[in-house]
């Protein structure tokens, strides 16, 4: 009984992780398209690089 419950929980966690990663990637693509429309993509990109390089 415990084995089957653990398998179900594991599958649920996998499905949640996959759906979250897909949603994040889709949101990132749409977000990047909106930024590129505004032509501020390079500025934000460089500011992010500066922020992480500190």
Secondary structure, DSSP 8 states (H G I E B T S, - for coil): -HHHHHHHHHHHHHHHHHHHHHHHHHHHHHHHHHHHHHT-HHHHHHHHHHHHH-
